[in-house]
Amino acid sequence: MLLVIAGVTVTVLLGPDDTWGGEPEAVPDAKPVIVSGPQLLDVAGLSLVVTARPAGEGAAFVGAGHPVHVQDYVRDVARTEITALSASGVGDSQALSGERQRPAVAPGELDVWQEQASGDPAKIEIPLTEDEPVQIAAAPATGAGAAPELGIGYALPGAFIGGLVAVLIGVLLLVGTIVLGRRAKGAQRAVSESGPQPSAAQAGSARASSGIALRLVATVSAVALAAGCSIPQRVDHGTEPGVVPLEEADAQTMLDDYDRRNNAAIKKSDAGDGSLWATADAGPNLAVDALVARTAKFYPPKKDDDGDFIHEVRDVYEVEQPGYPLWSLIDVDLPNSDLGGGQYLRLYTRDGATEPWKGYTSVYLPSRLVTPLDAQAATPSAKDLLTAAQWDDELTRWIAAGKESDLRISRDLMESYGDMAATPKGVARIDHSVSPWGGRADGRTEQDGPVRVLRVKQGLLVITNKQWERNLYLEQGFEWKQATRERKIHSPHHRDLVYDEHYLLSAAILIPDSGAPSVIGSDVERVLEFPR
């Protein structure tokens, strides 16, 4: 009888959708944005059904994503954080202050959600696994309005069928017990009327057999009730779980969006207006863009018929990262250009969940020299970062001193250095001053600095960017006669005793597990000025 009651209870409470609880309710004193705690859902073997319903007119939004993305999205926003779940849904919560009452953009405009929905109501189902953590966010779909009502239910696949099976087994067990009981009583009456009573041993054996049968039926019933339902377990994703910023499946979509912004900036820059470059590029690339636009202002480029600049994905070097700004290294193909069998690596950065990907730097390798690993294997260790810093320093020392080094220098960088070291007429000496791009000395070990580090099949790959200043000390009494082009683009310097030129060095260093590290590709480009 208890089995029947249990089965009926399960089928009634869960219903055909196998969901326990989750009816949307108002969260007490809720801000317009409601999020789960970053580590609240560190559980595997369970699926949540999350429903958001607008408090008034309009639509609600609900989404689930990696905490790295969600936390960045609500970073400066006043919000309500769910700190505990109850058996029927939302449990405790707390108010968190912020500089703004709502996010900078509506939640549906982001591309970082694993699952998302908008509507009245908005509903998603989120499987919680060991692979990566998940955080929930709910808000008005437009980003403005009152806090939505929120419900969090528990999906138990197969529980409804299990409940029905339990009811059926319970009914059969009850009927069987009644029938067997009646037969036993009839048999006892027949025995008492016809002959001697069974011994105590025989009666005990019969009761034992009956007990075993009942336990077997109960076990089968429990298995049937739990069929399809996994047992939830706590998972330790850590306090700063890493995220793969850009997976290969999404890379081409990102490049298409980048190309749209980049080509718009190119067209405007060709007319001498560099105002759109910041929408496409950042860091070293943006410094190069500024010189391109200024040059075009005085010397417009010749028009060509090659069409728009297009990037196509060949490989994505996925690396787990703990937070924004994020970066991604992509091996790209240029359909309108001949790479000569080489490998063109472009590094893109993203400053926030609401920001687009932007071009940061690029390095050309004369042949296909590096092969990506999976994200976990590619993520560098603390020791890797220190090793990268050591050889990045060695490259700086080589440029400053121009002496032999344990670091093998590529032919293209040797040629660039030779050109930079050549002494023009009237110049007494040349000094080279080199520092990390942007002056970030800690960038050698911080993955948001001018040095990016990752593991590839061939060893440890370091993508570094440096400020290279060329200081030309003029001979006494010598007056520098600037060319007209130089004077227009870089401003007059003909009366200076020291003539400074600013360059960007982008280089790729490969540190094999055995053997000598080497610069496998580099690019030296002049820029107007360094970032301040």
C-alpha positions as CSV (number, residue, x, y, z in Angstrom):
1,M,0.0,0.0,0.0
2,L,2.9,2.4,0.8
3,L,4.4,1.7,-2.6
4,V,1.1,2.7,-4.3
5,I,0.9,5.9,-2.2
6,A,4.6,6.8,-3.0
7,G,4.1,6.2,-6.7
8,V,0.9,8.2,-6.8
9,T,2.6,11.0,-4.9
10,V,5.5,11.1,-7.4
11,T,3.3,11.1,-10.5
12,V,1.1,13.9,-9.1
13,L,4.0,16.1,-7.9
14,L,6.2,15.8,-10.9
15,G,3.6,15.4,-13.6
16,P,4.3,14.2,-17.2
17,D,7.2,16.8,-17.5
18,D,9.2,15.1,-14.8
19,T,9.7,18.5,-13.0
20,W,9.6,19.1,-9.2
21,G,8.6,22.7,-8.3
22,G,9.6,25.7,-10.3
23,E,6.4,27.8,-10.3
24,P,7.5,31.5,-10.7
25,E,7.2,33.6,-7.6
26,A,8.3,37.1,-6.6
27,V,11.7,37.1,-5.0
28,P,11.5,39.3,-1.8
29,D,12.9,42.8,-2.3
30,A,14.4,41.8,-5.6
31,K,16.4,44.1,-7.9
32,P,15.6,44.1,-11.6
33,V,18.5,41.7,-12.2
34,I,18.5,38.4,-10.3
35,V,21.5,35.9,-10.5
36,S,22.4,32.7,-8.8
37,G,25.6,32.7,-6.7
38,P,28.7,31.9,-8.8
39,Q,29.2,28.6,-7.0
40,L,25.7,27.8,-6.0
41,L,25.1,25.4,-8.9
42,D,28.4,23.5,-8.6
43,V,26.4,20.2,-8.8
44,A,26.4,17.4,-11.4
45,G,23.8,14.8,-12.3
46,L,20.8,17.2,-12.1
47,S,18.9,19.4,-14.5
48,L,17.2,22.6,-13.5
49,V,14.1,24.1,-15.1
50,V,14.2,27.9,-14.7
51,T,11.2,30.0,-15.4
52,A,11.0,33.8,-15.4
53,R,7.7,35.7,-15.7
54,P,7.5,39.5,-16.1
55,A,6.1,41.4,-13.1
56,G,3.9,43.5,-15.4
57,E,3.7,44.0,-19.2
58,G,6.4,43.0,-21.5
59,A,8.7,40.0,-21.5
60,A,11.2,38.4,-19.1
61,F,14.6,37.0,-19.9
62,V,16.3,34.0,-18.4
63,G,19.7,32.7,-19.3
64,A,22.4,30.4,-18.1
65,G,26.1,30.8,-18.8
66,H,29.6,30.3,-17.5
67,P,30.2,32.4,-14.3
68,V,33.1,34.2,-16.0
69,H,30.6,35.7,-18.5
70,V,27.7,36.2,-16.1
71,Q,29.8,37.9,-13.4
72,D,31.3,40.3,-15.9
73,Y,27.9,41.2,-17.3
74,V,26.5,42.1,-13.9
75,R,29.9,43.4,-12.4
76,D,28.8,47.0,-11.7
77,V,25.1,46.4,-11.6
78,A,22.9,46.4,-8.4
79,R,21.4,42.9,-8.3
80,T,19.8,40.2,-6.1
81,E,21.9,37.1,-5.7
82,I,20.4,33.8,-4.8
83,T,22.5,32.2,-2.1
84,A,20.4,29.0,-1.5
85,L,17.8,26.8,-3.2
86,S,14.9,25.3,-1.4
87,A,13.0,22.0,-2.1
88,S,10.5,23.9,-4.2
89,G,12.8,26.6,-5.8
90,V,14.4,29.8,-4.7
91,G,15.6,29.8,-1.1
92,D,17.7,32.6,0.5
93,S,18.9,35.7,-1.4
94,Q,20.9,38.8,-0.7
95,A,21.1,42.3,-2.2
96,L,24.3,43.4,-3.9
97,S,25.0,47.1,-4.6
98,G,26.3,48.5,-7.9
99,E,27.0,51.7,-9.7
100,R,24.1,51.0,-12.1
101,Q,20.6,49.7,-11.7
102,R,20.7,47.8,-15.0
103,P,23.3,46.3,-17.4
104,A,24.7,48.4,-20.2
105,V,22.9,46.2,-22.8
106,A,19.8,44.0,-22.8
107,P,20.7,40.4,-21.8
108,G,19.4,39.0,-25.1
109,E,22.0,40.9,-27.0
110,L,24.9,38.9,-25.5
111,D,26.4,35.9,-27.3
112,V,27.7,34.2,-24.1
113,W,24.6,32.3,-23.0
114,Q,24.6,28.5,-23.1
115,E,20.8,28.6,-22.9
116,Q,18.5,31.6,-23.1
117,A,14.8,32.5,-23.6
118,S,12.6,35.6,-23.6
119,G,8.9,35.7,-23.3
120,D,5.9,35.5,-20.9
121,P,7.0,33.3,-19.4
122,A,10.6,32.6,-20.4
123,K,11.7,29.0,-19.7
124,I,15.0,27.1,-20.0
125,E,16.3,23.7,-18.9
126,I,19.9,23.5,-17.7
127,P,21.8,20.2,-17.3
128,L,24.4,20.5,-14.5
129,T,27.5,18.5,-15.3
130,E,31.1,18.0,-14.2
131,D,32.4,19.7,-17.3
132,E,31.9,23.3,-16.4
133,P,30.0,25.5,-13.9
134,V,26.8,27.4,-14.7
135,Q,25.3,30.6,-13.4
136,I,21.7,31.8,-13.9
137,A,20.5,35.3,-14.7
138,A,17.0,36.7,-14.9
139,A,15.9,40.2,-15.8
140,P,13.4,42.2,-17.9
141,A,14.0,41.3,-21.5
142,T,14.6,44.9,-22.5
143,G,16.9,45.5,-19.6
144,A,14.5,48.0,-18.0
145,G,11.6,47.3,-15.7
146,A,10.8,45.6,-12.5
147,A,12.3,42.3,-11.3
148,P,10.7,39.3,-12.9
149,E,9.1,36.5,-10.9
150,L,11.4,33.5,-10.8
151,G,11.0,29.8,-10.4
152,I,13.6,27.1,-10.2
153,G,12.4,23.5,-10.6
154,Y,14.3,20.2,-10.6
155,A,14.0,18.0,-13.7
156,L,14.0,14.2,-12.9
157,P,13.9,12.4,-16.2
158,G,12.0,9.2,-16.0
159,A,10.6,9.8,-12.6
160,F,7.0,10.1,-13.8
161,I,7.2,6.7,-15.6
162,G,9.0,5.3,-12.6
163,G,6.1,6.5,-10.4
164,L,3.5,4.8,-12.7
165,V,5.6,1.6,-12.6
166,A,5.7,1.8,-8.8
167,V,1.9,2.2,-8.7
168,L,1.4,-0.8,-11.0
169,I,3.8,-2.9,-9.0
170,G,2.2,-1.8,-5.8
171,V,-1.3,-2.7,-7.0
172,L,-0.1,-6.1,-8.2
173,L,1.7,-6.7,-4.9
174,L,-1.4,-5.7,-3.0
175,V,-3.7,-7.9,-5.1
176,G,-1.2,-10.7,-4.9
177,T,-1.0,-10.4,-1.2
178,I,-4.8,-10.6,-0.8
179,V,-5.1,-13.5,-3.2
180,L,-2.2,-15.4,-1.5
181,G,-3.7,-14.6,1.9
182,R,-7.0,-16.1,0.9
183,R,-5.4,-19.2,-0.6
184,A,-3.3,-19.7,2.5
185,K,-6.3,-19.5,4.8
186,G,-8.2,-22.0,2.6
187,A,-5.3,-24.3,2.7
188,Q,-5.0,-24.1,6.4
189,R,-8.7,-25.0,6.9
190,A,-8.3,-27.9,4.5
191,V,-5.3,-29.2,6.4
192,S,-6.9,-28.8,9.8
193,E,-9.9,-30.8,8.6
194,S,-8.0,-33.5,6.8
195,G,-4.8,-34.1,8.7
196,P,-1.9,-33.1,11.0
197,Q,-0.7,-29.4,11.3
198,P,2.6,-28.3,9.6
199,S,5.6,-28.2,11.8
200,A,7.1,-24.9,13.2
201,A,10.1,-25.3,10.9
202,Q,7.9,-25.6,7.8
203,A,5.9,-22.5,8.9
204,G,9.2,-20.5,9.5
205,S,10.5,-21.5,6.1
206,A,7.3,-20.3,4.4
207,R,7.5,-17.0,6.2
208,A,11.1,-16.5,5.2
209,S,10.3,-17.2,1.6
210,S,7.5,-14.7,1.8
211,G,9.9,-12.1,3.3
212,I,12.5,-12.6,0.6
213,A,9.8,-12.2,-2.1
214,L,8.6,-9.0,-0.5
215,R,12.2,-7.6,-0.3
216,L,12.8,-8.5,-3.9
217,V,9.6,-6.8,-5.0
218,A,10.5,-3.7,-2.9
219,T,14.0,-3.6,-4.5
220,V,12.6,-3.9,-8.0
221,S,10.1,-1.2,-7.2
222,A,12.7,1.2,-5.9
223,V,14.9,0.6,-9.0
224,A,11.8,1.3,-11.2
225,L,11.0,4.5,-9.3
226,A,14.6,5.8,-9.7
227,A,14.8,4.7,-13.4
228,G,16.3,7.5,-15.5
229,C,17.0,9.7,-12.4
230,S,20.7,10.3,-11.7
231,I,21.9,11.0,-8.2
232,P,23.2,14.6,-7.8
233,Q,26.7,15.1,-6.4
234,R,28.7,18.2,-5.4
235,V,31.4,19.3,-7.9
236,D,34.4,21.5,-7.0
237,H,34.9,23.8,-9.9
238,G,37.2,26.0,-7.8
239,T,36.8,29.7,-7.0
240,E,38.1,30.9,-10.4
241,P,36.9,28.3,-12.9
242,G,38.5,28.8,-16.3
243,V,36.5,29.3,-19.5
244,V,37.4,28.7,-23.1
245,P,36.8,32.2,-24.5
246,L,36.2,31.1,-28.1
247,E,35.5,27.6,-29.4
248,E,36.2,26.6,-33.0
249,A,32.5,26.2,-33.7
250,D,32.0,29.9,-33.0
251,A,35.2,31.3,-34.4
252,Q,34.1,32.0,-38.0
253,T,31.0,33.8,-36.8
254,M,33.3,36.0,-34.7
255,L,35.6,36.6,-37.7
256,D,32.7,37.6,-39.9
257,D,31.6,40.2,-37.4
258,Y,35.2,41.4,-37.0
259,D,35.6,41.7,-40.8
260,R,32.4,43.8,-41.1
261,R,33.8,46.3,-38.6
262,N,37.3,46.1,-39.9
263,N,36.3,46.7,-43.5
264,A,34.2,49.7,-42.5
265,A,37.2,51.1,-40.7
266,I,39.5,50.5,-43.7
267,K,37.2,52.4,-46.0
268,K,37.1,55.4,-43.7
269,S,40.8,55.2,-43.0
270,D,41.7,55.3,-46.7
271,A,40.1,58.8,-46.7
272,G,42.3,59.8,-43.8
273,D,39.7,59.3,-41.1
274,G,40.8,56.8,-38.4
275,S,37.8,57.3,-36.1
276,L,36.4,53.8,-36.7
277,W,39.5,51.8,-36.0
278,A,38.7,51.6,-32.3
279,T,35.6,49.6,-33.2
280,A,37.7,46.8,-34.7
281,D,41.1,46.9,-33.2
282,A,42.9,47.3,-29.9
283,G,46.4,47.5,-28.4
284,P,49.3,47.1,-30.9
285,N,47.0,46.8,-33.9
286,L,45.3,50.1,-33.0
287,A,48.6,51.9,-32.9
288,V,49.5,50.6,-36.4
289,D,46.0,51.7,-37.6
290,A,46.6,55.3,-36.4
291,L,49.7,55.6,-38.5
292,V,47.9,54.1,-41.5
293,A,45.1,56.7,-41.2
294,R,47.5,59.6,-40.8
295,T,49.5,58.5,-43.8
296,A,46.3,58.3,-45.9
297,K,45.4,61.8,-44.9
298,F,48.4,63.2,-46.7
299,Y,49.0,60.3,-49.2
300,P,45.8,58.6,-50.1
301,P,46.3,54.9,-51.0
302,K,45.7,53.7,-54.6
303,K,42.3,52.0,-55.0
304,D,42.4,48.3,-55.7
305,D,39.7,45.8,-56.8
306,D,40.6,43.1,-54.4
307,G,37.3,43.6,-52.5
308,D,36.8,43.4,-48.8
309,F,39.4,42.0,-46.4
310,I,38.3,38.5,-45.4
311,H,39.6,36.1,-42.7
312,E,38.8,32.4,-42.6
313,V,39.4,30.0,-39.7
314,R,42.0,27.2,-40.1
315,D,42.5,26.4,-36.4
316,V,41.6,27.9,-33.0
317,Y,44.1,27.6,-30.2
318,E,41.7,27.1,-27.3
319,V,43.1,28.1,-23.8
320,E,41.2,28.1,-20.5
321,Q,41.2,31.6,-18.9
322,P,39.9,32.7,-15.5
323,G,38.3,36.1,-16.4
324,Y,38.1,39.1,-18.6
325,P,39.8,40.5,-20.6
326,L,39.8,37.3,-22.6
327,W,42.0,36.5,-25.7
328,S,41.9,33.9,-28.5
329,L,44.7,32.9,-30.9
330,I,43.4,31.9,-34.4
331,D,45.3,30.5,-37.4
332,V,43.6,32.3,-40.2
333,D,43.6,32.0,-44.0
334,L,43.3,35.1,-46.2
335,P,41.5,34.1,-49.4
336,N,42.5,37.3,-51.2
337,S,46.2,36.9,-50.2
338,D,49.0,34.4,-50.8
339,L,50.5,33.2,-47.6
340,G,53.2,31.3,-49.4
341,G,52.7,28.2,-47.4
342,G,53.1,30.0,-44.1
343,Q,51.0,30.3,-41.0
344,Y,49.3,33.5,-40.1
345,L,48.4,33.7,-36.4
346,R,46.1,36.5,-35.3
347,L,45.4,37.3,-31.6
348,Y,42.0,38.8,-30.7
349,T,40.9,40.2,-27.3
350,R,37.6,40.9,-25.6
351,D,37.4,43.3,-22.7
352,G,33.9,42.4,-21.5
353,A,30.9,40.2,-22.0
354,T,29.1,43.2,-23.7
355,E,32.1,44.1,-25.8
356,P,33.0,42.7,-29.3
357,W,36.1,40.8,-30.2
358,K,38.9,43.1,-31.5
359,G,42.1,42.5,-33.3
360,Y,45.1,42.8,-31.0
361,T,48.2,41.6,-32.9
362,S,49.4,39.2,-35.5
363,V,52.5,37.2,-36.4
364,Y,53.4,35.5,-39.7
365,L,55.3,32.2,-39.5
366,P,57.2,31.2,-42.7
367,S,55.8,27.6,-42.5
368,R,53.3,25.7,-40.5
369,L,55.3,25.4,-37.3
370,V,52.7,25.1,-34.5
371,T,49.7,22.8,-33.9
372,P,47.0,23.4,-31.3
373,L,46.2,21.1,-28.4
374,D,42.8,20.8,-26.6
375,A,42.0,23.6,-24.2
376,Q,43.0,21.9,-21.0
377,A,46.3,20.7,-22.3
378,A,47.0,24.1,-23.9
379,T,46.5,26.0,-20.6
380,P,50.0,27.0,-19.3
381,S,51.1,26.3,-15.7
382,A,52.6,28.8,-13.3
383,K,56.0,27.3,-14.3
384,D,55.3,27.8,-18.0
385,L,54.5,31.5,-17.4
386,L,57.8,32.0,-15.6
387,T,59.7,30.2,-18.4
388,A,57.9,32.4,-20.9
389,A,58.9,35.5,-19.0
390,Q,62.6,34.3,-18.9
391,W,62.8,34.0,-22.7
392,D,60.8,37.1,-23.3
393,D,63.4,39.0,-21.2
394,E,66.1,37.3,-23.3
395,L,64.6,38.7,-26.5
396,T,64.6,42.2,-24.9
397,R,68.2,41.9,-23.9
398,W,69.2,40.8,-27.4
399,I,67.6,43.8,-29.0
400,A,69.1,46.2,-26.5
401,A,72.6,44.8,-26.7
402,G,72.7,43.2,-30.1
403,K,74.9,40.4,-28.9
404,E,74.7,36.7,-29.3
405,S,72.1,35.0,-27.3
406,D,70.9,31.5,-26.3
407,L,67.7,32.4,-28.0
408,R,67.8,31.6,-31.7
409,I,66.7,34.6,-33.7
410,S,64.8,34.2,-36.9
411,R,66.1,35.5,-40.2
412,D,63.4,38.1,-40.6
413,L,64.1,39.6,-37.2
414,M,67.8,39.6,-37.9
415,E,67.1,41.5,-41.1
416,S,64.8,44.0,-39.2
417,Y,67.5,44.5,-36.6
418,G,70.1,45.1,-39.2
419,D,68.0,47.8,-40.8
420,M,67.3,49.4,-37.4
421,A,71.0,49.4,-36.4
422,A,72.2,51.0,-39.7
423,T,73.7,54.4,-38.9
424,P,72.6,57.2,-41.3
425,K,74.8,60.1,-42.3
426,G,75.2,62.6,-39.5
427,V,74.2,60.2,-36.7
428,A,76.9,59.6,-34.1
429,R,75.3,56.5,-32.5
430,I,72.0,54.6,-32.2
431,D,70.5,53.3,-29.0
432,H,67.7,50.8,-28.8
433,S,65.2,51.0,-25.9
434,V,62.8,48.0,-25.5
435,S,60.0,47.5,-23.1
436,P,56.7,45.5,-22.9
437,W,53.9,47.0,-25.0
438,G,52.0,49.5,-22.9
439,G,54.7,49.5,-20.2
440,R,53.2,46.4,-18.6
441,A,56.2,44.7,-17.0
442,D,53.9,42.3,-15.2
443,G,52.4,41.3,-18.6
444,R,55.0,38.6,-18.9
445,T,53.2,36.5,-16.4
446,E,49.7,38.0,-16.6
447,Q,47.6,36.7,-19.5
448,D,45.9,40.0,-20.0
449,G,49.3,41.8,-20.6
450,P,51.3,42.2,-23.8
451,V,52.6,38.6,-23.6
452,R,50.3,35.6,-24.2
453,V,51.4,32.0,-23.4
454,L,50.0,28.7,-24.4
455,R,51.1,25.1,-25.0
456,V,51.1,23.6,-28.5
457,K,52.2,20.2,-29.6
458,Q,55.7,21.4,-30.3
459,G,56.2,23.0,-26.8
460,L,55.4,26.3,-25.2
461,L,54.4,29.2,-27.6
462,V,54.8,32.8,-26.5
463,I,53.2,35.7,-28.4
464,T,54.9,38.9,-27.3
465,N,54.5,42.6,-28.2
466,K,57.2,45.2,-27.4
467,Q,57.8,48.9,-27.7
468,W,61.0,49.4,-29.6
469,E,62.3,52.9,-29.6
470,R,65.1,53.8,-31.9
471,N,67.1,56.8,-30.6
472,L,69.4,58.5,-33.2
473,Y,72.0,60.8,-31.5
474,L,73.0,63.4,-34.1
475,E,76.6,64.6,-34.6
476,Q,77.5,68.0,-33.2
477,G,76.5,70.7,-35.6
478,F,74.6,68.4,-37.9
479,E,71.1,69.5,-38.8
480,W,68.7,66.7,-39.6
481,K,67.0,67.3,-43.0
482,Q,63.7,65.5,-42.8
483,A,62.0,64.3,-45.9
484,T,58.7,66.0,-46.7
485,R,56.8,62.8,-46.1
486,E,58.5,62.1,-42.8
487,R,57.8,65.7,-41.6
488,K,54.1,65.6,-42.5
489,I,53.4,62.3,-40.9
490,H,55.6,62.3,-37.9
491,S,55.9,66.1,-37.3
492,P,59.1,68.1,-37.5
493,H,62.2,66.9,-35.7
494,H,64.9,68.6,-37.7
495,R,66.1,70.8,-34.8
496,D,66.3,67.9,-32.3
497,L,69.6,66.6,-31.0
498,V,68.1,63.2,-30.6
499,Y,65.7,61.8,-33.2
500,D,63.3,59.2,-31.8
501,E,61.4,56.6,-33.9
502,H,58.7,54.4,-32.4
503,Y,58.2,50.8,-33.5
504,L,56.1,47.8,-32.6
505,L,57.7,44.4,-32.4
506,S,55.4,41.4,-32.5
507,A,57.1,38.1,-32.2
508,A,56.4,34.4,-31.7
509,I,58.8,32.4,-29.5
510,L,58.7,28.6,-29.4
511,I,60.2,26.9,-26.4
512,P,60.4,23.2,-27.1
513,D,60.4,20.6,-24.3
514,S,63.9,19.8,-25.4
515,G,66.2,21.9,-27.4
516,A,66.9,25.6,-27.8
517,P,64.1,28.2,-27.8
518,S,63.8,30.2,-31.0
519,V,61.9,33.2,-32.5
520,I,59.9,31.5,-35.2
521,G,58.2,34.6,-36.6
522,S,58.2,38.4,-36.1
523,D,56.9,41.6,-37.5
524,V,58.4,45.1,-36.9
525,E,56.1,48.1,-37.8
526,R,56.5,51.8,-37.2
527,V,53.9,53.5,-35.1
528,L,53.1,57.2,-34.3
529,E,53.5,56.8,-30.6
530,F,53.3,54.3,-27.7
531,P,50.3,54.0,-25.5
532,R,50.4,56.2,-22.4
